[in-house]
């Protein structure tokens, strides 16, 4: 794959994650890149959500159809 021994070691044993004191802002939406197909106001709202808000508002852990017994 063209990965050096040092690169492989860094991938296998990455440096610990240091959480910043303040959340990192979402990057600005780049209209030149592929994107979700939503109306512009909806897309702006989605792209502006924090990861926390996205997780709490869009995550549906229960299956849409309950398993049958």
N, C-alpha and C positions, 0 to 999 in steps of 0.2 A: 504493500500500500504506500510505500515511500515514506514511512514514518521512522524517524531515527529512534535509537534506544532511549535517548533522553525524552523525546516526545511521548513515547509509549509509557515510560515511567511516570511522566506528569499526568497522563490520562488515567493510569491505573491508581495513582495516589495523588489526587489533586490537593492543592492547598485548602485549608479549612475556609469555609465561607464566613466572612466578617459582615454581619448585618449592619447597614448604616443606621444612624440614629433617626434619620428622616427617610420616609419612603422615596424611592427613585421615581420621578415623574415619567409618565408614558411618553414615548417619542411622538412628535407631530406626525399626523397622517400624511403620507406621500402618495398623492393621486396618480403618480406615474407608475406605481407598483401595483401588482395584482391585489385585489381587495374583495371583501364580502359584497354581495349585491343587495344592498339596502338603500332605501331613499336617503339622500344626503343628511337630513337632520338625525335620522336614526343611526346612521353610520358614525356621525360625529359624537353622538351620545355613547355609543358602544366603545369607540376608540378612546374616549376620554375617561372611561371608567377605570378605577384602580383594580388591581388584581383581586383585592379583598372584596370589593363590590361585585366584580364579575363572578367570583366564586359563590358569593351568597345569593346573587340574583339569577344566575343562569345554571347553577348546578342542580340537577335533579337525580338524587341518588337512588330513588325508587324506580323500578322498571315501569314503563307505561302500562303494561298488562301484567297483573299479578300472576305468578306461576300457578298452574292448576295442580291440585292435589290428586 
